[in-house]
Amino acid sequence: MRLLYITDLHGCEWKYDRLFSTARRYGVDVVLNGGDMLPKKGSLFHQDRFITGYLRRHFHEFENAGIYYLCYLGNDDLGIFDPVFEEVCGVFDHVHNLAQKKITVLGREFIGMNWVGDVTHIEKTLDGLLPQAICKNCRLSVIPKT
């Protein structure tokens, strides 16, 4: 299975176009988009227009090419548009909103988890991460390098 991982496209259409051409060129079976998919410029309250317009057409290209597209919205994408995103993804057989789901594609399981608190402060040393990182609504334990 050839997998292409991408993230932080922030609604940039030329980057989405390049993603499709790259996936086709390299014979990719699955694209995994890790979030921050929607535009940050202009009014964030128009992100739904990007989902129902450009993103729907983008997904249609992958559907027609037979390339699976697994994705979820990220922390820069407004949560009020999750239902619109779910509805658009649900139109296609090869496109799946992976948020908080387990999906099997080509015999492999993919588990999506995009509801993770942002790290607000993390201390680093020259040798790597210190044992603790502090984040909103959670406590991370980081295993230092040995």
Backbone bond lengths (Angstrom), bond angles and torsions (degrees), N, CA, C in turn:
res aa  C-N    CA-C-N  psi(-1)  N-CA   C-N-CA  omega(-1)  CA-C   N-CA-C  phi
1 M - - - 1.444 - - 1.523 109.00 -
2 R 1.310 116.45 130.75 1.466 121.31 174.65 1.519 108.19 -100.40
3 L 1.329 114.56 124.14 1.458 122.09 -177.11 1.521 109.29 -118.87
4 L 1.323 115.90 134.81 1.454 121.17 175.35 1.525 106.99 -117.83
5 Y 1.341 116.15 121.30 1.461 121.79 179.05 1.521 109.30 -102.77
6 I 1.325 116.01 133.59 1.467 121.84 -179.94 1.523 108.32 -141.82
7 T 1.309 116.71 153.37 1.462 120.34 177.41 1.527 109.15 -156.15
8 D 1.310 116.07 165.39 1.467 123.80 173.44 1.528 113.68 59.09
9 L 1.314 117.49 46.10 1.464 120.47 175.68 1.528 111.86 -80.84
10 H 1.307 117.52 -19.98 1.472 124.02 173.96 1.529 113.76 44.64
11 G 1.322 116.40 43.10 1.459 120.93 174.18 1.511 115.37 72.14
12 C 1.305 118.14 12.92 1.462 121.85 -178.49 1.537 108.61 -80.05
13 E 1.325 116.43 105.44 1.464 121.10 -171.77 1.520 113.01 -61.67
14 W 1.331 118.94 -38.03 1.461 118.80 -179.35 1.526 111.01 -65.44
15 K 1.353 116.69 -31.26 1.464 119.11 176.62 1.521 110.61 -69.60
16 Y 1.334 116.95 -39.89 1.464 120.02 175.62 1.524 110.86 -62.96
17 D 1.328 117.02 -41.19 1.467 120.45 178.04 1.528 110.70 -61.66
18 R 1.324 116.18 -42.77 1.465 120.44 178.95 1.528 110.58 -65.36
19 L 1.322 117.40 -36.81 1.459 121.52 177.06 1.529 110.31 -57.43
20 F 1.317 116.59 -47.50 1.468 119.91 -179.33 1.524 111.31 -63.88
21 S 1.319 117.11 -46.91 1.474 119.00 -178.45 1.527 111.03 -65.18
22 T 1.315 117.76 -35.98 1.468 121.55 178.11 1.527 110.61 -67.46
23 A 1.312 116.83 -43.18 1.473 120.45 178.37 1.525 111.00 -60.12
24 R 1.298 116.88 -42.68 1.474 120.14 178.98 1.526 110.92 -68.42
25 R 1.314 116.81 -43.77 1.465 120.87 -177.27 1.524 111.65 -60.21
26 Y 1.327 117.16 -39.06 1.462 120.88 -176.01 1.530 113.71 -97.43
27 G 1.307 117.72 8.83 1.457 120.36 176.90 1.521 113.20 63.12
28 V 1.328 116.71 39.84 1.456 122.20 -178.60 1.529 110.14 -69.97
29 D 1.323 115.77 137.61 1.463 121.67 176.96 1.522 112.11 -90.88
30 V 1.337 115.73 -35.84 1.461 121.63 -174.99 1.524 109.46 -138.21
31 V 1.322 115.83 130.95 1.462 121.98 169.37 1.520 106.74 -104.10
32 L 1.318 115.88 132.70 1.458 121.95 177.20 1.523 107.22 -118.21
33 N 1.332 115.81 110.59 1.456 121.55 -178.95 1.520 107.88 -101.31
34 G 1.345 116.34 114.66 1.457 122.37 -172.13 1.517 116.29 -87.20
35 G 1.312 118.75 19.67 1.456 119.59 171.62 1.508 115.52 109.77
36 D 1.318 113.68 -179.65 1.458 122.98 -171.20 1.526 108.87 52.80
37 M 1.312 113.42 57.04 1.453 122.63 -174.64 1.520 113.51 -89.71
38 L 1.324 117.66 -23.97 1.464 121.24 -168.90 1.525 112.35 -100.09
39 P 1.339 116.89 158.81 1.466 120.71 -177.13 1.524 112.94 -61.73
40 K 1.327 115.05 143.64 1.463 121.90 174.32 1.525 110.86 -104.26
41 K 1.313 117.36 -16.19 1.462 121.44 -179.43 1.525 109.63 -84.52
42 G 1.313 115.53 149.89 1.461 120.25 -179.07 1.522 109.91 75.97
43 S 1.295 116.01 -157.80 1.460 120.85 -179.20 1.527 110.66 -78.74
44 L 1.313 115.91 122.96 1.464 119.76 176.85 1.525 110.71 -62.82
45 F 1.315 116.89 -22.47 1.463 120.22 -178.67 1.522 112.31 -76.02
46 H 1.331 117.11 4.60 1.457 121.72 174.28 1.529 111.48 -107.37
47 Q 1.328 116.73 9.37 1.466 119.65 179.69 1.526 111.84 -60.57
48 D 1.320 117.55 -27.90 1.462 120.14 178.18 1.523 111.52 -63.13
49 R 1.319 117.26 -32.75 1.471 121.09 178.46 1.524 111.03 -64.95
50 F 1.323 116.10 -37.47 1.468 120.47 177.10 1.531 110.03 -65.62
51 I 1.330 116.75 -40.85 1.472 121.30 179.77 1.524 110.62 -62.83
52 T 1.325 116.99 -49.99 1.470 120.62 -174.41 1.522 112.74 -80.05
53 G 1.323 117.33 -15.93 1.455 121.13 179.55 1.516 111.52 -102.25
54 Y 1.320 116.06 -90.39 1.458 120.62 -173.96 1.528 112.81 -60.71
55 L 1.328 117.01 -47.90 1.468 119.48 -174.44 1.528 111.67 -63.62
56 R 1.317 117.34 -36.85 1.473 120.46 176.52 1.533 109.67 -60.60
57 R 1.321 117.57 -44.66 1.472 121.08 178.80 1.530 110.64 -64.79
58 H 1.330 116.05 -40.59 1.474 121.72 178.07 1.527 110.19 -59.74
59 F 1.312 117.30 -48.05 1.467 121.32 178.52 1.529 110.97 -61.65
60 H 1.322 116.81 -36.90 1.462 121.23 -179.92 1.535 111.05 -60.94
61 E 1.336 117.01 -37.22 1.470 120.48 177.41 1.528 110.82 -61.62
62 F 1.324 116.96 -44.52 1.465 120.96 179.40 1.523 110.75 -66.10
63 E 1.312 116.32 -40.87 1.467 120.96 177.77 1.524 110.28 -58.07
64 N 1.322 116.43 -48.53 1.468 120.78 -179.17 1.522 112.39 -64.90
65 A 1.324 117.00 -30.65 1.468 121.28 179.42 1.527 112.25 -84.18
66 G 1.339 117.70 -7.76 1.461 120.80 -179.43 1.522 113.38 74.15
67 I 1.323 117.07 23.45 1.466 121.99 179.45 1.521 108.50 -100.07
68 Y 1.310 116.83 126.04 1.462 120.61 177.24 1.528 110.04 -70.35
69 Y 1.324 115.59 142.41 1.454 122.11 -178.51 1.521 107.20 -131.52
70 L 1.330 116.25 106.20 1.461 122.61 179.20 1.522 107.36 -105.46
71 C 1.312 116.56 133.21 1.462 117.97 -172.46 1.524 110.62 -158.52
72 Y 1.311 114.23 164.46 1.452 120.83 168.82 1.523 108.63 -155.32
73 L 1.320 114.68 159.24 1.456 120.70 179.35 1.516 109.44 -76.81
74 G 1.325 116.42 155.84 1.458 121.17 -176.97 1.515 112.79 -114.05
75 N 1.312 115.38 -168.19 1.461 120.91 -174.86 1.524 113.49 -69.64
76 D 1.333 118.92 -18.46 1.460 121.36 176.58 1.527 112.42 -91.68
77 D 1.306 117.71 -2.31 1.460 122.88 -179.51 1.530 108.58 -101.27
78 L 1.325 117.41 128.62 1.456 120.69 -175.13 1.526 111.84 -65.33
79 G 1.322 115.55 127.38 1.465 121.99 -179.37 1.516 113.93 -63.71
80 I 1.317 117.50 -21.33 1.471 119.15 179.82 1.525 111.58 -65.14
81 F 1.334 117.12 -16.63 1.454 120.54 -179.52 1.531 113.06 -99.41
82 D 1.323 118.05 6.98 1.473 121.15 176.64 1.527 112.16 -54.22
83 P 1.343 119.35 -45.64 1.474 119.05 179.82 1.534 112.93 -62.85
84 V 1.320 117.59 -37.06 1.466 121.09 178.00 1.527 109.40 -65.74
85 F 1.321 116.52 -43.43 1.460 121.67 178.54 1.528 110.82 -61.74
86 E 1.325 116.68 -45.25 1.469 121.77 178.44 1.523 110.71 -59.86
87 E 1.319 116.43 -42.37 1.467 120.60 -179.36 1.522 111.50 -64.58
88 V 1.328 117.32 -43.75 1.466 120.77 -179.86 1.528 110.26 -66.19
89 C 1.318 117.94 -44.43 1.472 120.49 177.67 1.524 110.80 -59.88
90 G 1.327 117.10 -38.28 1.461 122.07 -176.44 1.515 114.77 -66.87
91 V 1.322 117.41 -12.24 1.461 121.47 178.77 1.528 111.23 -71.81
92 F 1.326 116.39 -23.85 1.465 121.31 -170.90 1.527 112.02 -110.59
93 D 1.326 116.30 149.17 1.461 121.82 176.54 1.525 112.46 -79.31
94 H 1.328 117.09 -30.09 1.465 121.47 -175.32 1.528 113.57 -100.19
95 V 1.316 117.76 0.76 1.466 121.82 -178.63 1.521 108.44 -114.52
96 H 1.332 115.90 129.25 1.466 120.34 -177.63 1.524 110.95 -135.79
97 N 1.321 115.28 132.39 1.463 121.54 170.32 1.522 105.45 -78.67
98 L 1.292 116.98 112.51 1.464 123.00 -172.85 1.535 112.97 -87.10
99 A 1.321 118.01 -3.23 1.467 121.72 -174.77 1.530 111.74 -57.88
100 Q 1.333 114.93 118.35 1.467 122.89 177.38 1.532 112.63 56.60
101 K 1.320 116.78 34.90 1.466 121.56 -178.71 1.524 110.21 -134.55
102 K 1.311 114.48 160.62 1.462 121.52 170.40 1.520 106.18 -116.25
103 I 1.319 116.18 125.77 1.459 121.40 -177.37 1.521 107.93 -129.07
104 T 1.322 116.43 134.55 1.458 121.86 177.10 1.522 109.04 -100.51
105 V 1.325 115.13 125.39 1.458 121.97 178.77 1.520 107.59 -132.83
106 L 1.320 115.39 125.72 1.463 121.60 178.03 1.527 112.00 51.64
107 G 1.323 116.08 40.21 1.452 122.07 176.17 1.519 115.36 80.04
108 R 1.324 118.17 4.45 1.468 122.52 179.44 1.520 109.46 -116.48
109 E 1.333 115.34 141.42 1.463 120.29 177.96 1.518 110.40 -93.73
110 F 1.316 115.45 135.35 1.459 122.85 174.91 1.519 107.10 -120.24
111 I 1.330 116.38 131.52 1.457 121.59 -178.68 1.524 107.59 -121.19
112 G 1.322 115.92 122.16 1.456 121.11 -178.11 1.518 111.86 -101.07
113 M 1.323 114.82 138.98 1.462 120.29 177.99 1.523 107.55 -147.47
114 N 1.316 116.13 96.52 1.462 119.16 -178.17 1.524 112.90 -108.57
115 W 1.307 118.96 4.57 1.464 121.47 179.31 1.519 109.47 -99.84
116 V 1.313 117.06 64.48 1.452 122.91 -178.93 1.518 107.48 -116.26
117 G 1.331 116.81 134.30 1.459 120.49 -179.78 1.511 111.85 -61.45
118 D 1.325 116.20 146.39 1.462 121.65 177.61 1.523 110.03 -72.47
119 V 1.302 116.19 142.17 1.458 120.84 174.18 1.529 107.01 -76.28
120 T 1.323 116.41 125.29 1.469 120.23 -178.87 1.518 112.45 -97.71
121 H 1.323 116.79 -25.34 1.452 119.38 179.98 1.519 108.15 -154.17
122 I 1.296 115.75 132.99 1.460 118.61 177.29 1.526 107.34 -143.59
123 E 1.302 115.60 131.13 1.460 119.67 179.59 1.520 109.06 -95.55
124 K 1.315 114.87 137.72 1.457 119.87 179.41 1.522 109.48 -123.40
125 T 1.291 114.91 153.08 1.454 121.02 172.50 1.513 107.09 -123.30
126 L 1.301 117.13 173.41 1.456 120.06 177.32 1.523 111.75 -62.72
127 D 1.335 116.42 -25.82 1.466 120.49 -178.61 1.517 113.06 -89.19
128 G 1.305 119.04 -2.71 1.461 121.09 -179.16 1.509 111.15 126.11
129 L 1.304 116.38 -157.25 1.457 121.58 -174.90 1.520 112.13 -78.64
130 L 1.317 115.12 143.36 1.455 120.14 170.85 1.525 108.79 -73.95
131 P 1.332 118.63 164.60 1.456 120.83 -173.64 1.524 116.56 -60.60
132 Q 1.297 120.33 -21.75 1.452 119.70 -177.17 1.528 111.48 -127.41
133 A 1.297 116.05 141.61 1.464 122.18 171.96 1.523 106.58 -126.35
134 I 1.308 116.79 142.41 1.458 120.61 -177.88 1.527 108.43 -104.76
135 C 1.314 117.58 131.85 1.453 120.68 177.22 1.519 109.62 -140.00
136 K 1.338 116.24 163.44 1.449 121.32 179.34 1.522 110.37 -66.03
137 N 1.303 117.08 136.49 1.465 123.78 172.27 1.518 114.37 58.25
138 C 1.312 118.89 18.39 1.462 119.40 178.40 1.522 109.00 -159.83
139 R 1.283 115.00 169.93 1.468 121.72 175.27 1.518 107.02 -131.75
140 L 1.310 116.61 120.58 1.449 120.76 178.81 1.506 110.29 -100.49
141 S 1.283 117.13 139.68 1.451 121.43 168.37 1.507 107.64 -111.57
142 V 1.294 115.56 124.44 1.463 120.97 -179.01 1.515 107.68 -109.05
143 I 1.304 116.06 128.65 1.466 120.85 179.59 1.522 107.24 -82.43
144 P 1.337 116.54 118.08 1.472 119.02 -178.87 1.528 110.79 -68.15
145 K 1.334 114.58 157.93 1.468 119.93 176.41 1.509 109.22 -64.32
146 T 1.319 116.91 145.09 1.464 120.64 177.12 1.510 110.20 -115.44
